[in-house]
């Protein structure tokens, strides 16, 4: 069905995670509107959706930096990205 796109399992898993994250944020917003805005150490007034966006964007740059500096495998970049997202949701 998507053979013309040359998808691999890791690519499909990435997009499934991305869509699941957005769906989960939508569910949380439906359950508790507003997202509890707060000021974090980044100096921004953010909601849950803002923190998800900042976390995913930062993770993309971390992975690109890891790929450019260390090449493959990407497990180290993934570990740093997970720590970055946890930090953003905890403190930002």
DRENKOL-950147 format. One record per residue (C-alpha): residue number from 1; residue in one letter; y, z negated, x negated. Coordinates in steps of 0.001 Angstrom, whole numbers. Each point is the difference from the previous one (the first is absolute). Last residue first. Layout:
<node num="NUM" residu="a" y="Y" z="Z" x="X"/>
...
//
This chain:
<node num="92" residu="x" y="24531" z="-30598" x="-9837"/>
<node num="91" residu="x" y="-2017" z="-3081" x="-949"/>
<node num="90" residu="x" y="-3473" z="106" x="1605"/>
<node num="89" residu="x" y="-124" z="3526" x="1413"/>
<node num="88" residu="x" y="1503" z="1498" x="-3148"/>
<node num="87" residu="x" y="-2190" z="-2113" x="-2315"/>
<node num="86" residu="x" y="-3188" z="961" x="1842"/>
<node num="85" residu="x" y="1029" z="3660" x="-180"/>
<node num="84" residu="x" y="677" z="-301" x="-3745"/>
<node num="83" residu="x" y="-3313" z="-1809" x="-645"/>
<node num="82" residu="x" y="-1867" z="2775" x="1812"/>
<node num="81" residu="x" y="1906" z="2588" x="-2032"/>
<node num="80" residu="x" y="-793" z="-1764" x="-3291"/>
<node num="79" residu="x" y="-3712" z="0" x="885"/>
<node num="78" residu="x" y="132" z="3665" x="1018"/>
<node num="77" residu="x" y="1745" z="915" x="-3243"/>
<node num="76" residu="x" y="-2739" z="-1747" x="-1956"/>
<node num="75" residu="x" y="-2716" z="1727" x="2031"/>
<node num="74" residu="x" y="1517" z="3446" x="-621"/>
<node num="73" residu="x" y="-2571" z="1320" x="-2453"/>
<node num="72" residu="x" y="1686" z="2230" x="-1199"/>
<node num="71" residu="x" y="3242" z="718" x="-1826"/>
<node num="70" residu="x" y="1646" z="-2996" x="-1737"/>
<node num="69" residu="x" y="3659" z="1034" x="-153"/>
<node num="68" residu="x" y="440" z="2750" x="2594"/>
<node num="67" residu="x" y="-2729" z="-1232" x="2338"/>
<node num="66" residu="x" y="1261" z="-3574" x="-221"/>
<node num="65" residu="x" y="3558" z="1145" x="699"/>
<node num="64" residu="x" y="-1152" z="2062" x="2972"/>
<node num="63" residu="x" y="-2008" z="-2959" x="1321"/>
<node num="62" residu="x" y="2936" z="-2379" x="-409"/>
<node num="61" residu="x" y="2348" z="2503" x="1656"/>
<node num="60" residu="x" y="-2322" z="322" x="3001"/>
<node num="59" residu="x" y="-393" z="-3770" x="145"/>
<node num="58" residu="x" y="3768" z="-434" x="126"/>
<node num="57" residu="x" y="201" z="2364" x="2947"/>
<node num="56" residu="x" y="-2855" z="-1757" x="1775"/>
<node num="55" residu="x" y="1506" z="-3462" x="-530"/>
<node num="54" residu="x" y="3529" z="1053" x="929"/>
<node num="53" residu="x" y="-1298" z="1681" x="3183"/>
<node num="52" residu="x" y="-2153" z="-2983" x="946"/>
<node num="51" residu="x" y="2908" z="-2376" x="-690"/>
<node num="50" residu="x" y="2284" z="2071" x="2211"/>
<node num="49" residu="x" y="-2606" z="-12" x="2769"/>
<node num="48" residu="x" y="-362" z="-3765" x="-185"/>
<node num="47" residu="x" y="3779" z="-500" x="197"/>
<node num="46" residu="x" y="2487" z="-66" x="-2852"/>
<node num="45" residu="x" y="3497" z="-1288" x="-873"/>
<node num="44" residu="x" y="182" z="1019" x="-3643"/>
<node num="43" residu="x" y="873" z="-2015" x="-3084"/>
<node num="42" residu="x" y="-3329" z="731" x="-1702"/>
<node num="41" residu="x" y="-638" z="-3744" x="-2"/>
<node num="40" residu="x" y="-411" z="31" x="3743"/>
<node num="39" residu="x" y="2200" z="-211" x="3056"/>
<node num="38" residu="x" y="-1916" z="-119" x="3259"/>
<node num="37" residu="x" y="-666" z="1967" x="3171"/>
<node num="36" residu="x" y="-2755" z="-1481" x="2221"/>
<node num="35" residu="x" y="-1713" z="3247" x="1054"/>
<node num="34" residu="x" y="2289" z="639" x="2928"/>
<node num="33" residu="x" y="-2633" z="315" x="2691"/>
<node num="32" residu="x" y="-3050" z="-2327" x="-130"/>
<node num="31" residu="x" y="-3098" z="1590" x="1578"/>
<node num="30" residu="x" y="1350" z="3571" x="107"/>
<node num="29" residu="x" y="1377" z="-322" x="-3530"/>
<node num="28" residu="x" y="-3318" z="-1392" x="-1211"/>
<node num="27" residu="x" y="-1871" z="2902" x="1615"/>
<node num="26" residu="x" y="2397" z="2521" x="-1540"/>
<node num="25" residu="x" y="-456" z="-1641" x="-3401"/>
<node num="24" residu="x" y="-3775" z="297" x="452"/>
<node num="23" residu="x" y="340" z="3683" x="935"/>
<node num="22" residu="x" y="2137" z="649" x="-3104"/>
<node num="21" residu="x" y="-2508" z="-1761" x="-2229"/>
<node num="20" residu="x" y="-2922" z="1843" x="1632"/>
<node num="19" residu="x" y="1770" z="3334" x="-569"/>
<node num="18" residu="x" y="495" z="-756" x="-3696"/>
<node num="17" residu="x" y="-3514" z="-1386" x="-459"/>
<node num="16" residu="x" y="-1485" z="3092" x="1668"/>
<node num="15" residu="x" y="2197" z="2172" x="-2217"/>
<node num="14" residu="x" y="-1254" z="-1707" x="-3150"/>
<node num="13" residu="x" y="-3622" z="50" x="1161"/>
<node num="12" residu="x" y="222" z="3757" x="637"/>
<node num="11" residu="x" y="1355" z="566" x="-3490"/>
<node num="10" residu="x" y="-2677" z="-2244" x="-1524"/>
<node num="9" residu="x" y="-2698" z="1879" x="1940"/>
<node num="8" residu="x" y="1175" z="3383" x="-1249"/>
<node num="7" residu="x" y="2017" z="2555" x="1877"/>
<node num="6" residu="x" y="-150" z="3655" x="-1005"/>
<node num="5" residu="x" y="2498" z="1006" x="2712"/>
<node num="4" residu="x" y="-2094" z="2956" x="1151"/>
<node num="3" residu="x" y="-2916" z="-2403" x="472"/>
<node num="2" residu="x" y="1871" z="-1856" x="2749"/>
<node num="1" residu="x" y="-2470" z="801" x="2801"/>
//
